[in-house]
Amino acid sequence: MPELLAAKSLEFENQEDSRPVKLFFQDEARFGRIDNVSSCWVPKGSRAQAGSQIVREYTYLYGAFCPETGDSFSLILPYANGDCMEIFLQSLSEEFSEYRIILAMDNASWHSSKTHTDNIIPLFQPAYSPEVNPAERVWKHIRANGGFKNRTFATLAEVEQCLCEAVNNILDKQTVKSLTGFSWIMKTVIG
């Protein structure tokens, strides 16, 4: 799998820039008001009760995760499109301005950035290969442990509040490292 990180022209514009390089994996996930009904434990003699609704209202959690250090950056944005991606990239660039960032991501149509950031270069993953993006494991962890199972949300604001709590409470650096530190990534990054 290390060959997936190889790129033909992976160079920063300013070759004189001495800031350290940091590898992040980026993705976005959709969260909404459609219920996630799943199994649960209840006392003997009781029956589990969970709400059920099909409301097609969504918000998107954009995230970038560094397997080496456990650093992460997230934004909740209303759409998965080019404009929201621009906001995310500009914010990521500002947050980690002391680094040059290699940003591994899938090749979704909205990932072609018009925003120029001198410290971020994209590294596109092969098409139809979500298994090589460790950010997918972060989304699974949030859905399983962030308060989304067997919960009915009355508004999209409640979904966003739950997302904020999940990102702030369950995504510490050690958790991010354990979820995203695939062996082939760590061998490539650390050597």
GUBAFI-90441 format. One line per 2 residues: number of its first residue (from 1); for each residue z, x, y of C-alpha. Coordinates in Angstrom, 3 decimals. Each point is the difference from the previous one (the first is absolute). Example, Ala and Ser with C-alpha at 12.3 -4.5 7.8 and 13.67 -1.06 7.14 Angstrom:
! GUBAFI-90441
1> 7.800:12.300:-4.500 | -0.660:1.370:3.440
//
This chain:
! GUBAFI-90441
1> 0.000:0.000:0.000 | 0.405:2.854:2.551
3> -3.751:-0.028:0.527 | 0.428:-3.380:1.723
5> 1.550:1.859:2.928 | -2.989:2.317:0.315
7> -2.249:-0.658:2.958 | -3.209:1.662:1.121
9> 0.796:0.130:3.712 | 3.742:-0.366:0.311
11> 0.574:1.879:3.238 | 1.888:-0.727:3.170
13> -2.024:0.294:3.189 | 2.322:2.520:1.621
15> 0.147:2.994:-2.336 | 2.472:1.693:2.360
17> 2.567:-2.783:-0.512 | 3.062:1.489:-1.706
19> 1.888:-3.232:-0.674 | 0.988:-0.397:-3.658
21> -2.116:-2.263:-2.218 | 1.488:-3.077:-1.632
23> -1.671:-2.137:-2.689 | 0.488:-3.768:0.263
25> -1.350:-2.802:-2.177 | -0.878:-3.174:1.908
27> -0.565:-3.587:-1.029 | 0.649:-3.535:1.182
29> 1.440:-2.907:-1.936 | -0.138:-3.739:0.600
31> 3.230:-2.003:0.043 | 0.090:-3.715:0.578
33> 1.492:-3.401:-0.565 | -1.434:-0.624:-3.477
35> 3.007:0.166:-2.311 | 0.530:2.804:-2.470
37> 1.629:-1.913:-2.842 | 1.361:2.313:-2.661
39> 2.654:0.139:-2.699 | 3.651:0.328:0.937
41> 3.452:-0.059:-1.562 | 2.195:-3.091:0.332
43> 3.391:-0.909:-1.522 | -0.078:-1.424:-3.517
45> -0.504:-3.747:0.046 | -1.769:0.090:3.382
47> -3.646:-0.306:0.866 | -1.654:2.246:2.559
49> -1.365:-1.744:3.062 | -2.621:1.515:2.250
51> -2.102:-1.508:2.736 | -3.716:-0.258:-0.316
53> -2.550:-0.218:2.754 | -3.558:1.071:0.594
55> -0.327:0.842:3.670 | -2.744:2.464:0.801
57> 1.595:1.805:2.921 | 0.174:3.777:-0.180
59> 1.047:3.114:1.834 | -0.798:3.592:-0.922
61> 2.243:3.001:-0.444 | -1.828:3.241:0.799
63> 1.696:3.101:-1.319 | -0.405:3.752:-0.365
65> 2.176:1.967:-2.415 | 0.520:3.743:-0.482
67> 0.806:0.813:-3.646 | 1.265:3.490:0.831
69> 2.642:-0.906:2.624 | 0.479:-3.744:-0.461
71> -0.986:-0.657:3.614 | -1.526:-3.402:0.581
73> -1.445:-2.038:2.819 | -0.599:-3.765:-0.063
75> -1.276:-2.701:2.315 | -0.225:-3.749:-0.549
77> -3.306:-1.201:1.408 | -1.671:-3.420:-0.112
79> -3.309:0.957:-1.640 | -1.679:2.530:-2.252
81> -2.831:1.010:2.320 | -1.293:2.857:2.118
83> 2.000:-0.882:3.111 | 3.304:-0.022:-1.886
85> -0.960:3.229:-1.769 | -0.612:1.596:3.406
87> 3.485:-1.038:1.152 | 1.509:1.400:-3.193
89> -1.827:3.339:0.227 | 0.866:0.486:3.667
91> 3.673:-0.809:-0.670 | 0.124:2.309:-3.043
93> -1.581:2.782:2.040 | 2.608:-0.380:2.741
95> 2.932:-0.251:-2.439 | -0.980:3.223:-1.794
97> -1.553:1.822:2.949 | 1.666:3.264:-1.027
99> -2.124:0.061:-3.203 | -3.620:0.064:-1.014
101> -0.406:-2.867:-2.478 | -2.306:-0.343:-2.964
103> -0.078:-3.762:-0.575 | -1.139:-0.977:-3.497
105> -1.152:-3.605:-0.139 | -2.408:-2.322:-1.709
107> -3.403:-0.545:1.514 | 0.474:-3.571:1.235
109> -2.543:-1.077:2.589 | 2.627:-0.100:2.784
111> 1.111:3.601:-0.705 | -2.863:1.511:1.971
113> 1.874:0.858:3.159 | -1.368:-0.035:3.517
115> 3.244:1.463:1.287 | -0.091:3.754:0.385
117> 3.238:1.735:-0.847 | 0.064:3.772:0.024
119> 2.691:0.174:-2.666 | -1.291:-2.413:-2.700
121> -2.922:0.492:-2.330 | -0.821:-2.613:-2.644
123> -0.398:0.842:-3.660 | -1.710:-2.910:-1.742
125> 0.798:-0.733:-3.610 | -2.634:-1.006:-2.544
127> -0.984:-3.671:0.035 | 1.919:-2.400:-2.237
129> 2.809:2.433:-0.796 | 3.276:-1.468:1.278
131> 1.854:1.838:-2.775 | -0.422:3.314:1.871
133> 1.669:-1.342:3.143 | 3.795:0.200:-0.349
135> 0.413:-2.458:2.898 | -0.780:-2.723:-2.553
137> 3.314:0.816:-1.712 | 1.838:-0.430:3.305
139> -1.427:-3.520:0.385 | 1.055:-0.869:-3.552
141> 3.513:1.326:0.717 | 0.278:-2.065:3.194
143> -1.161:-3.165:-1.761 | 2.457:0.531:-2.880
145> 3.039:1.119:2.016 | -0.538:-1.232:3.539
147> 1.031:-3.632:-0.321 | -3.394:-1.551:-0.736
149> 0.557:-1.246:-3.546 | 0.760:-3.733:-0.388
151> 0.232:-0.507:3.739 | -1.748:-2.599:2.127
153> -0.744:0.967:3.600 | -0.147:-2.783:2.592
155> -1.843:2.118:2.578 | -2.003:3.194:0.239
157> 2.759:1.358:2.257 | 2.369:-0.228:-3.001
159> -2.458:2.015:-2.097 | -0.166:2.649:2.719
161> 3.804:0.085:0.289 | 0.290:0.500:-3.762
163> -2.587:2.797:0.178 | 1.923:1.742:2.790
165> 3.215:-0.186:-1.997 | -1.725:1.293:-3.147
167> -1.626:2.950:1.770 | 3.219:0.921:1.801
169> 2.381:-0.516:-2.930 | -1.814:1.054:-3.172
171> -2.483:2.647:1.146 | 2.125:3.080:0.531
173> -1.563:3.459:-0.351 | 1.211:0.522:-3.561
175> -1.473:-3.331:-1.127 | -3.341:0.762:1.661
177> -0.089:3.418:-1.685 | 0.789:-1.469:-3.417
179> -2.616:-2.754:0.346 | -2.803:2.135:1.418
181> 0.586:3.459:-1.454 | -2.625:-0.130:-2.756
183> -0.041:3.292:-1.899 | -3.624:0.770:0.905
185> 0.781:-0.527:3.691 | 3.065:2.221:-0.061
187> -1.887:2.750:-1.860 | -2.778:-0.194:2.590
189> 2.327:-0.045:3.018 | 2.643:2.473:-1.149
191> -2.235:2.139:-2.130
//
